[in-house]
Amino acid sequence: MKRVVVGMSGGVDSSVAAYLLKEQGYEVIGMFMKNWHDDSVTISDECPWVEDSNDAMIVAQNLGIPFQAIDLSKEYKERIVDYMFEEYQKGRTPNPDVLCNREIKFDIFLKAALKLKADFIATGHYCRKETIDQHGQAIHRLLAGIDPNKDQSYFLCQLTQDQLAKALFPIGELTKPQVREIAKEIGLVTADKKDSQGLCFVGKVRLPEFLQQKLAPQKGTVIEVTSSGRPFENNPVDIALNDAEITTLRKLTAPFSYTIEDGKAVGEHNGAHYFTIGQRKGLNIGGTPEPLFIIDTDTKQNIIYTGQGEDHPGLYRKGLFVTKEEIHWVRQDKALLEDESREYQVRIRYRQDLESARLFMKEDGLYVIFNHPQKAIAAGQFVVWYDGDELIGSGVIA
């Protein structure tokens, strides 16, 4: 009998995942990850992990499976929380949930499960895995979940073939309503529990208050940019592979930059590192015909640049760049070689609609050029590309 350790978060998804695996004949062990209890930094006023841990334990008892908790708070602080502070201090927009999966669930947690002689680990992610044989080698395909409203493959975009080999996603073939229905039928305490918000296995985070504990407030100027900053093409891009192409690619992917001469001062803020491109809330500046959106942040000069309305040209870019060191291929057999290019479906944030784009591999990295300009591309975000419903690769936006 194959042994699987299920990461039980105290929610309905991982509860049903554990149930399904037991029904399929696996020897199932439930494990709760305690990721935060550092008194020096308060992530949230709420303390959901105690309740979540209890709910996970009750479900395990109900299912008749062994249960234990594992304290990963030290590793979580070093790999996730410290990373968040560093990224925001640089004016970048991190995605801790992607890192949590790569660094905690499918690394530290996986190693703990292997010490228990587990054959697999399982989570309650809405995604699927399919293993194919390619020239005698097992290739693991990471596929979107069946439920388009809950597909969470984006959060697993940094996983490797070795990690996927040990992973099971029992609810990927189900919709959320189906998962809740199963939980109700078998009388699980988590059947009607609300979906968790915020960081994985931690809970809701009030970001400004969280960041202020390490990044001190500092008064700065808010500039409203009245010019477009830089024009862009609205037509689909069809760039021939030639010697001049790299100049065009760099032009299309370079982030917009502004100076105070590009606009006028319209208010103050408490620190440029608290804000991100595309953000509207938190500025507390009124009196403009349309709401102000952040189009750039300068953390060195502590200046925020804004533009009026969702259609401000400064919010939209035609492309983005990923340095060579930050490119990750889930399907390494499909990795682009230098000077190759290929069309993929791309997204830059969770639940964003997939957008057509062409990826160009160059000596210095990967250039992603969208058919249509994309809103609020921010450094630090993960760009993810798909072929149909298969996630092929990802990278951190430079």
N, C-alpha and C positions, 0 to 999 in steps of 0.2 A: 504494500500500500504506500503510495506517494504521500509525503508529508508536506504540508503547506502552512506557512505562518501568515496570518492575515493582519494587516495593519488596521486595527479597529479604532476608529476615531470617536465612537459614541454617536455616530449619525446613522441614518437609515441605509445609506448606500453600502458602507462597509459591513453593516449588520447582515444585509441580504447577501452580500458577497460571501460571507462566512457560511451562511445557510446553504447557498447553492453548491459550494464546494463540498460541504459535508454530504449533500444529497448525491453528488457525483462520485462519491466513494473515496475522497481524500481523507487522510488523517489531518484534522484542522486544529491549529493552535491560534488563539487570539492574542494579540499583543497591542498594548496602548503605548504610544510615544509621548512621554512628558517632555515637551520642548522648551518650556520656559518657567523659571521661578527665581529670576535674578532680581533681588530687591533694589539694586543700584539703578536699574532702568525699568520703569513701568511701561509695559506694552499697552495695557488696557486697564481701565477702572474695574472692568468686569473680570471675573476669574472663572471662565467657562470650563477649564480643563478638569476641575474637580468633579463637576456634574457630568462632563463627557466621559471621564474615566469610569465613574459609577455606572453610567448607562451602558458602556461597553462591557463592563463586568456582568451586569444583569443579563444582557443579551447572550453572553458566553454561557452563563449558567442555564439560561433558557434552552440554548442549543445543545447543552451537554458537552462543551468543549473546554479544554484547559485554557486558562487566561493568566496573563502577567503584564505588568507595566515595566517599561524600560525608560530610564532617565537619560535623555540625549540633550539636556539643556546646555551643557558645556560646549558640545560640538555645534549646537544650533546658534549659540551666541557668536562663536568664532567664525562660522561659515556663512551665516545668514544675516544676523543683526549687525555685526561689525561691517559687513559688506554693504548693507543698506545705508549706514551712516556715511561710509566712504564715498559711495556713489552720489548720494544727495549733496554732499559737501562739494563734489566736483561739478554739480549742476546737471547730473545725469538722472535718468529715470529707471531705477532697477525694477526687476520683477522677482521678488523673493520666492514666490510659489514655484517658479521654474527651477530656481536654485535649490529649494527645499526637496524637490523630487530627485534632482541629480546628486545632491550632497548628503541628504539625510535619509530619505525613504529608500532610495535604490543604491545607497552606499553603506552608511553606518548601520541602518536598520537591516539591510540585506545581510551584512556580515554577521550581525547578531543572530539572525535566523539560521544562517549556515552553521553557526556554532551549536544550534539545536538540531543539527542534522536534517534541516529542511531541504527538500528538493526544489521548492519554489517559495516566493512570497507573492501575496495578492493584495490588491487595494480596491477601493470602491470607485475607481475612475471610470468615467463613461468613454471608453475607447476599446479597441480590439487589437489582438495580436494574431497574425497568421504566419505560420512557418512553412517555407517552401524549400525544395531541394534544388540547388543550382550547382551543377557539375560536381555532385557529391558533397556539397557543403550546405549546411542548414543556414538559411537566411530568414531573419525574423522581420516581418513587415508590421509597422505600427500604423493602424488604421483608425480613422475617425469612428466615434461611437454612432450607433444607429440613430439615437435621438439627436436631431440637429440642434435642438435648443440646449442640450447639455454636453455636447461633445467637448471632452477635456484633453484631447490629444495635444493641443498647444502646450499645455503645462508639462508634457513629457518629451518635449522637443530636443532635450539634451541627452537623452538616454543612449547608451551604446548597445551594440549587439550582445555583448556579454551580459549586460543588465537585463535586456529584453529576454534573453534565454531563460532567465530565472523568474520571469514575471508572468502573472496571470491576472486577467481583468474580467472577472465573472459576470459583471452587469453590462458589459459593452454592447451586448446584443439586445438590451432592453431599453425601454423608455422610462423616464422618471415615474409617470403614473403606474406603470407596470411594477416597478420596484416597490412603490408604496403599497400597492395592492397585495403583493406577496408578503410584505411585512405585516399587514393587517390580518391576512389569512392565517398566519402562524403565531399571531399574538405578540409580536415584538414591541417592547416599550418605546422603541424609536420610530414606530410607524408614521406618526404624525408630527415628528420633531422637525422644526424648521431647519432649512439648510444653513450650515455654518457660514459665517462671513469673515473676511479677513485672512490672516496668515494660516497656513495649514497647521492643524493640530495646536493652534495657539488661540485664535479668535480675532475679534474685531480690533482694529488698531486705529486710534485717532492720530493721524499722521502728524499734523503740526505739533501737538503736545508731545508726541513721541520724539520727534526730531529735536525739539527745543531742549531736551534733556542732555544732548551732547553737542548740538550746534547752536551756539548762543545767538539770540535775536540781534539784528543789526539793522538800523534804519537805512533805507536806501530809496532811490527815486524810481517812480513808475513813469515810463515814457510812452506816449501814444504815438505810434508810427502812422503817418498820414500817407506816405508814398508806398508803392507796392513792394519796394525793396529790390525785387528782381523778377523779370518776366519769366514765364515758363510756357512750354508748348502744350496745347491741349490735345494734339493729335497723337495717335498711337506711334510709338517709336519703332523705327526699323533701321537699325544702324548696321552698316556693312562692316565686316571685320577687316580693318585696314590700319595702317600705321598711325593715322590721325585720330583713330577712334578713342584712345585713352584720354585725350584732351576733352572730347565731348562728354565722355562718361564722368569725368571728374567735375565738369561744369554742371551736369545734370544732378549729381549726387551731393555736391557741396552744401552744407547747411547754410541757411541765410545768416547774415551777420549785419548788425546795425550799429550806428553811433548815435549819440544824443542829438546830433544835428539832423537826424532823419525824422524827428518829431518834436513833441512838446511835453514838458513835465505836467502830469495830471494828478499826481498824488504820491504817497509814500507807502512803503512796505516794510516788513520786519525782517527780511532776509531773503535774498534771491534763491538760496538753496532750499527754501520751503516750497518752491513752485516748480511747475513743469509746463512744457509747451502744450498748448491746447486747453489749459485750465481756465475756467471762467470764475468759479466760486473762490472766495477768500480774499479777493482784492478790496472789496468794500469801497469801490469808487463808482459813484453814480453821476447823473447829469449828462450822459451821452445818449444820442438817439438810439444807438444799438449797444448791447453789452460789450464790454472789453474782454478779449481773449488774449492770453499770453502767447506771443509768437517767438520769443527768445528770452533767455536768461543769461546774464553775465555775472557769474559768481565772483570773479576777480574784482570787478568794479562795483559789484553789488547793485546792478541795475536790472530792472525788468522792462522788457519791451512788449507793448500790447498793440492790438489792432481792433477796430470796431467791427463787430458782426462775424457770423460764422463763415462768410464768404470772403473775408480779408485774404488777399493773395499770400500774405506772409504765413498763413496757416497751412498752405499746401505746397508739397514738393513732389517733383517728378521721380525722384529716385533716392537711394540710400547706399551706403558703403559699409562693408564688413571687412575688418582687417584679416589677414591670413590666419593669425593666431586664434581668432574668434569664430572661425567657420567650423561647423560640426555637421558631419554627414551621418544620419542614422543608417542610411543605406550607403556604406562606403563604396560598394560596387558601382554606384551611380554617380560618384563624385566627378565633378567637371575637371577636366585637365586645363592647363593654362591655354588661353586663347579660345577655349570652347565656350559656347553659349547655348542656353536652352530655355524654352518657355515653361513656366510653372504657374500654379495658383498660389498666391502669397497672402499672408496676413501679418500685421505688426502688433496686434493685441488680441487678447482672448475675446471670442464671440464676434469679432469683426468679420464681415462678409469677405470671402476669398476674392482676391483681385488678380487679374491677369498681369503678368510681368515677365520680362526676359532677364535671366541671370547671365552675367558675363564674368568669367574667371580670368583674372589678370595676374601678373607677377606679384603685385602688392596686395591683392585680395579680391573680394567678390563685389561686383556692382549690380544692384538690383534696379531695373528701370521699369516703372509701371506704365501700363497703357494709358492710365488716367492719373492725374495728380492725387496724392494721398494726404489726408488731413493729419496734422499733429504728429509727424515723425520726430521722435526724440531719441537722442543718444542714450544708450543703456537698455533700451527696449530690445526684446527678442523678435527678430524677423524669422518667419517659418514658411517653408515652401512645401507644397503638396503636388503629387501627381494623382489626379482623381481623388480618392479618399485615403491615399497613403501619404503619410508624412515622410518626406525624403531627407530633409535637413533643416538646420537653423543656424542663427548667428546673432551676435550682439551688435547692434547698430553703433557705428563709430560716431 
